[in-house]
Amino acid sequence: MSGHSHWSSIRHKKGAADAKKGKEFSKMARLLMIATRDGGSDPKTNVKLQYAIEKARSVNMPNDNIERAIKKGAGELGTAKMETVVYEGYGPGGAAVMVETLTDNRNRTASEIRKIFELNNSKLGEANSVNWFFERKGVIHIPAESVNEDLLLGEALDSGAEDVRLEDDVFEVITDPKDTEKVKDTLKQKGFNYKIVEITFIPKTYITLNKTEGGKIIKLMEILEDNDDVQNVYSNFDIPEE
């Protein structure tokens, strides 16, 4: 996608600035709580929690905050019941949009997400209206500095990865979710240091937007991500780099 951008690369560029706001800490805390609730408080036996901890550390979340979130998720400190709710719809230019939320009040979150869509030339759809545009994949983020692309590609494919993509200054190693841990461990043994490992949604195909539509959908994505209940936002748009 040389000369073009899509949401994963745009989000990577703005990630450092978002982390400085401190807003990421509350999102990471919820992610840690859900991972703990679903699989227990030991990251050695809970891969989802292991990935959540690594992601939290990537935005410099203090260890005390991480430990407190894990204890909340385990029910040791008491906390409101949280649930994962996914919203789907279409953004400017007809791009598919999926919004993953963690909420303690489904009605409040649904109302807020619907309002954001309506105010940004977008339409919230029914469940399963756009999720078929995406597929669940594991992604291993490896800083590109001092990494030989051909060597990484060869080692990644040999270890069971499906693809390797360069996004700005980071290589994304794409895997089947069930193979992510094996590929991560193999690449680490080969000397490739990863930054983040996550299970995420990747578009199967992209829809190209013009500059005007691109500006509108980036605004939509940023407003959605600013909502406290929103954990992740995915879209299949592709726009000119500028």
Secondary structure, DSSP 8 states (H G I E B T S, - for coil): -TTEE-HHHHHHHHHHHHHHTTHHHHHHHHHHHHHHHHH-S-TTT-HHHHHHHHHHHHTT--HHHHHHHHHHHTTSS-----EEEEEEEE-GGG-EEEEEEEES-HHHHHHHHHHHHHTTT-EE--TTSSGGGEEEEEEEEEE-TT--HHHHHHHHHHTT--EEEEETTEEEEEE-GGGHHHHHHHHHHTT---SEEEEEEEESS-EE--HHHHHHHHHHHHHHHHSTTEEEEEE-EEEE--
